[in-house]
Amino acid sequence: MTTSIVRIDPGPRLSEASVHGDRMYLSGMTPEDTSLDITGQVKQALAEIDALLARGGSDKTRILSAVIWLADIADFAAMNAVWDAWVVPGQAPARATVQARLNDPRMKVEIMVVAAR
């Protein structure tokens, strides 16, 4: 049995998300406003995740795993403060956080999630 794949906002290089069966795979979400501090950038990326999950029929309580890339691991505590306020208690996904050079030097964070629908 073949399950169709639905792509949300497909572009020439990537789709914002792909849905296959009961899973939703989001591309790395980044802030729109790279002039913001880490707190503002994380809030924007999480808002993008919320909106995209809703479009795919899911929400943050259904996130199975998350990968967070920080341009500077010194921002770990500030990022966690925003993350902890956003995650629903008892619904935190599996997660990894690493430091990485991001494609825009003004960008401080990128977050990718996989969610159930």
Helices and strands as residue ranges (DSSP letters): E 5-10, E 15-20, E 23-26, H 38-55, G 60-62, E 63-70, G 73-75, H 76-86, E 94-99, E 109-116
